[in-house]
């Protein structure tokens, strides 16, 4: 779990806090998509996990492009 403790502009602090919350959620989604990607969980779960992994990859690229 990530936590932020610093001084700065309110808008910047609020933005970073929201980003940290989405990073925490990112970990849960990533773990699920990695652990249920196998065919033994069914084709629908496999397709869902593949789509989640694609979405997470795009999400990581967008986060990497953010410049504060």
C-alpha positions in Angstrom: 0.0 0.0 0.0 1.3 3.4 -1.0 1.1 6.6 1.2 2.0 10.2 0.5 3.2 12.6 3.2 4.5 15.9 1.8 3.8 19.6 1.5 2.7 21.1 -1.8 -0.1 22.6 -3.8 -3.5 21.1 -2.9 -4.3 20.2 -6.5 -1.0 18.4 -6.9 -1.4 16.5 -3.6 -5.0 15.5 -4.5 -3.8 14.3 -7.9 -1.0 12.2 -6.5 -3.3 10.7 -3.8 -5.8 9.6 -6.5 -2.9 8.1 -8.5 -1.7 6.2 -5.5 -5.1 4.7 -4.9 -5.3 3.6 -8.5 -1.8 2.1 -8.1 -3.0 0.1 -5.2 -6.0 -1.2 -7.3 -3.6 -1.9 -10.2 -1.8 -4.5 -8.1 -5.0 -6.3 -7.3 -6.1 -6.5 -10.9 -2.6 -7.5 -12.0 -2.4 -10.3 -9.5 -5.8 -11.6 -10.6 -5.0 -11.4 -14.3 -1.8 -13.3 -13.8 -3.2 -16.0 -11.6 -6.3 -16.8 -13.7 -4.8 -16.6 -17.1 -4.6 -20.4 -17.5 -7.1 -22.4 -19.5 -8.1 -24.5 -16.5 -10.2 -21.5 -15.3 -12.2 -21.6 -18.5 -12.1 -19.7 -21.8 -14.1 -16.7 -20.6 -11.7 -16.2 -17.6 -8.7 -16.6 -20.0 -10.1 -14.0 -22.4 -10.9 -11.6 -19.5 -7.4 -11.9 -18.1 -5.9 -11.4 -21.5 -8.0 -8.2 -22.0 -7.0 -7.1 -18.5 -3.4 -7.6 -19.2 -3.7 -5.6 -22.4 -5.5 -2.8 -20.5 -2.9 -2.8 -17.7 -0.1 -2.5 -20.2 -1.7 0.5 -21.8 -2.4 2.0 -18.3 1.3 1.6 -17.4 2.4 3.4 -20.6 0.0 6.3 -19.8 1.3 6.5 -16.2 4.9 6.5 -17.5 4.1 9.5 -19.8 2.7 11.7 -17.0 5.1 14.5 -16.1 4.3 16.5 -12.9 
